[in-house]
Structures are given as C-alpha cells and as structure tokens.
Amino acid sequence: MGLKGKVIAGLGEGRHFLSLQQYKRGFLDVLGVEPYEGTLNIVLREEDAPKLLEIKKDAKIKISGFAHEGKEYCGIKACKAKIRGSEGALVFPGINMHPAEVAEFVCAENMREKYKLSDGDEVEVEVLG
C-alpha cells in the first residue's frame, strides 16, 4: 500500500523521544537499526488519511512504554515502511499531538538531509507491513 503526501515541519518532540535509550533500543530490536533522532512528518493527501488509521489499527510492531527520571513514557505502535529506498517505520505514539492526517516516519537516516527534502516536497510512503 502506498501513501502520498507532503513533508511538513514537526513539533520538535520526536528528537527528544528518539534520544531516549529505551526507545532507541526498542527500534533497534524491532527494525534492526538505531533510529535517527527525529521523525519525518508528512501531511497525507485527503484520500490517503483514512488509510493511515487502518495501518495504525493493524500495526504489529509494539515498543513498550517505560518510566525514566520520574516520567512515564507511552508505548508506540509501528509498521515497517519505506520512503525513497530508505527503510524504517511509520510510528504511532500512544499519545499523539498530530492531526489524524499526519504520518511520522522513523529510520536510521536524516531523511531531510539525505534526500534534500524541504517542507512542501512530495513523498510516497510504501507500507511494508
């Protein structure tokens, strides 16, 4: 299944969460790579937004929540995906601050740098399961 959309600026929170060792280990365990400390945010086309809800519902990858320095961090569901040849995952945090039509992609690389992506650039997400 493919999803199309445009790159948008994120909230800056992915960088913090993906810097935490528990999340890094979780992604390393399930994806085989340590994630770049940040997500690529994509606002999906109107016709693709409902597909994202189905993908979230069917997501098989789970990273457990944890406590760290007196704070509780929620679990994450994920689904393997690929953008422009870079394999990673669409991630669905237990608490999500994004609108329903925004997808978050995690992989080992800084996607903006690798592919010279800017806000508004179109990308296609290939969902791998």
N, C-alpha and C positions, 0 to 999 in steps of 0.2 A: 504494500500500500504506500502511496506517495502523498505527501502533504506539501503544499506550496504556500509561501508567504514572504514577508519582507523582514529583514533584520531591523531590530529596534534596540534602543538603549535599555539596559536593565535597571534594576533598583540598586545595584551595587552589593546586594546581600549575598549573592552566590559566591562571591570572592571570599567572604568571611566563612561561610559554611563549609566551602570546599577546602579551606585551610585547616580545618579541624581533622586531627589524625583519625578519629573514629569513622568519619565519612570517607576519608581517603582510603583507609583500609577496606571499608565496605565496597567501594568501587573497584579497588584492586582485586578483591576476592571475586566479584561477580563479572567484571568486564576484562580483567587481566591487565589493566593499565591504571596507573595513578592519574587522577584527573587534573587537568589544568585548573588553577584556582579562579574560576569564573565560568559563567554559562553564556551560551549564545542564545539570545532571546529573539523569537520570531513571531510576528503577528500574522496569523494564518488568514488565508482568503476566507471569505464568509462561508463558502461551500465546504471548506475543509475543517472549520472549527468543530462541528459535531463529531467528526471522525476522531478528534483528539480525546473527547470524552469516552468514546468506545475503547480507544487504545489504553487510556488510564484504567478503565474498568478491567480490561483483560491483562494488564501488565503483570508479568510473572516474577520479575526481579524485585526483591524486597531487601532494604537495608534497615536494620532495626534502629529505633531511637535510643538515646543514651543520656546520661547526666554528665555534665562537665563543668567544673568550677561553680557548682551550686545552681546551674541552669539545666533545664530539661530541653533536649533537642528531639524533634519528632522524627519518626521513621520516614522513609522515602520509598516510593514505588518507582520502577523504571522499566523501560522497554528498549531493547537494542535497536539502534538506528544508525544511519549513515548520511552524511552531507558531503557532497563533492569528494567522495573517496575516503573521507575520514570517518572511521567507525567510533561510535560512542553510544550514548543513550539519551532518549527523551526522559526527563525526570519529572516526577510528580511528588513534591514535598507534602507531608501530612498537613501542613499549614501553608497555603499558597496565597501570596499577596497579588498575583497577576490576574487579569481578566481571563475568562474561560478560553478566549481565542489566542492566547499567548502560550507558545511552546518554549520549553527550556531544554537546551541540548548541552550535554557534557561529553567531553572527550579529552584525550591526553594533550591536545594542542590548543594554542590560542587561535581560534578559527578566524578572528578578525585579521590577525597578522598574517597567518599562513595564506589566506585567500584574498587578502587586501579588501575585506568587507567593510562597508560603511552602512550607517543607518539608511534604510530605503532600498538596499540591494536585495534582489530576489534570490531566494534559495529554495531548493527542494529537499525535503527530508524523506529518505527511503526507510520505511519501518521494516526492521528485520525480524521482529518477533520477540 
